[in-house]
Amino acid sequence: MHELNFLTREQISDIEENFTTPVYVYSEEKLIEAADNFLAFPHAFGHTVRYAMKANANINILKIFKNKGIKIDCSSEYEAYRALQAGYRWEDLQISGQETPRNLVDLIEKWVFMVATSLKQIEEVGKIKSGIKIWVRLNPGMGSWAFKAISTGWETSAFGIWHEYVPEVKELAERYNLEISKIHIHIGSENTPESWTESASIGLNFISQFESATILDMGGWFKKAIMPYEQSADLQAIWKSVAGKFEEFYEKTGRKVHLEVEPGKYMVINSCSVIAKIDDIVDTWKNGYKFIRTNTWMTEMPRVPMYGVQQPVIVLNDSEETEEYVVVGHCCESWDILTTKLYSQEELEAISLPKVSIWDTIVVEWTWAYNSSMSMKNYNSFPEAGELLIKSNWEIVEMRKRQEVSDIWRNEIEVI
Ligand SMILES: Cc1ncc(COP(=O)(O)O)c(C=O)c1O
């Protein structure tokens, strides 16, 4: 059985009295703690932390990180506009998106840093303005060793410019007089110390091929244990071995390379819980399963059904008996299931929980990253859930309102 991460039972009752569930609850204290942890890491020749805002783009979270001096990685120009709303300046942002920004001319005039993720993007930047700095994302031909769905470095991945195109990258940079000052290699999420050390070597090898490059951006982050059978990456071990690679590189070449990292998940994952309710309990008779139907899931926490991963669920009741349940969401959708076998969207796996009753409260832990920002909003026309923040002074404030039902059809135009 799992335990509450940062919420107390009193806070949960208070929230249930005053807000509609399902609701996301964030901890300002945990967010600040995570930011401090990342900023405190030593590195051979300095490091910059860029928050990958795709993980959660609520304006308040961006502001907390901005106040800490953390910069931003945007996956689209629209994320850049959201970051500006939070008070960021253009020069604090980079856009490393798959889609070429529609407003590229304007963005380059404003001096946003573009991480070109294709040869076409380098060419487009060059045609708009020559003589400027550009950053380039390469696919190093090696991905994270976690499960394939979150790996972005192999030949099966359309992210970045395949590494064998380095001569073409150089040719375009020369043609348009662009200075490639940063190499970016995001190999995927949930990395181990070993995969990161290997990708540091590969990245530094790219740096040696680009005389003008002074920064290696190693992208996303490490494995963070959510379930008891998982193991978090040892950050100290990673930093030590990566810093060692940068020092070795300096000794060989005399070049001091600055490290950038773009954590999304690891920095923030333990700072959110979702409070929800058990709506119903049904079964499929003697040889079947007992199902808990909740008033949440893929609408608030798509990460679980999308990747077939597992997430801790806590039932708040005082029952001393336990039972085996399959927990499902509220959508009329066959893959809206929490308890499947690991990395499977289909094979059910019942979990042991205290014997539940309808209307018991459930708390789902470690829900911050890639949930609210990835939500299957309005599927089955469920309103988007609200978001609350527990401030450092323990005050509970709303940081996104729950949608009104009329918000769901607000942009529809009646033409019949
Ligand atoms: C370019 C880039 N940087 C950073 C990240 C953040 O990765 P993580 O959440 O594993 O730290 C991602 C995630 O997909 C990404 O695509």
The ligand as an SDF file (V2000), in Angstrom:
LIG
                    3D

 16 16  0  0  0  0  0  0  0  0999 V2000
   13.5870   18.3050  -26.0750 C   0  0  0  0  0  0  0  0  0  0  0  0
   13.1820   17.8110  -24.7380 C   0  0  0  0  0  0  0  0  0  0  0  0
   13.8060   18.2780  -23.6560 N   0  0  0  0  0  0  0  0  0  0  0  0
   13.4480   17.8780  -22.4030 C   0  0  0  0  0  0  0  0  0  0  0  0
   12.4280   16.9680  -22.1940 C   0  0  0  0  0  0  0  0  0  0  0  0
   12.0730   16.5830  -20.7850 C   0  0  0  0  0  0  0  0  0  0  0  0
   12.2780   15.2470  -20.4970 O   0  0  0  0  0  0  0  0  0  0  0  0
   12.0020   14.6860  -19.0020 P   0  0  0  0  0  0  0  0  0  0  0  0
   10.6190   15.0360  -18.6660 O   0  0  0  0  0  0  0  0  0  0  0  0
   12.2740   13.2510  -19.0790 O   0  0  0  0  0  0  0  0  0  0  0  0
   12.9740   15.3800  -18.1060 O   0  0  0  0  0  0  0  0  0  0  0  0
   11.7510   16.4420  -23.2880 C   0  0  0  0  0  0  0  0  0  0  0  0
   10.6690   15.4490  -23.0790 C   0  0  0  0  0  0  0  0  0  0  0  0
   10.1120   14.8620  -23.9200 O   0  0  0  0  0  0  0  0  0  0  0  0
   12.1210   16.8870  -24.5940 C   0  0  0  0  0  0  0  0  0  0  0  0
   11.4870   16.4290  -25.6790 O   0  0  0  0  0  0  0  0  0  0  0  0
  1  2  1  0
  2  3  1  0
  2 15  2  0
  3  4  2  0
  4  5  1  0
  5  6  1  0
  5 12  2  0
  6  7  1  0
  7  8  1  0
  8  9  2  0
  8 10  1  0
  8 11  1  0
 12 13  1  0
 12 15  1  0
 13 14  2  0
 15 16  1  0
M  END
$$$$
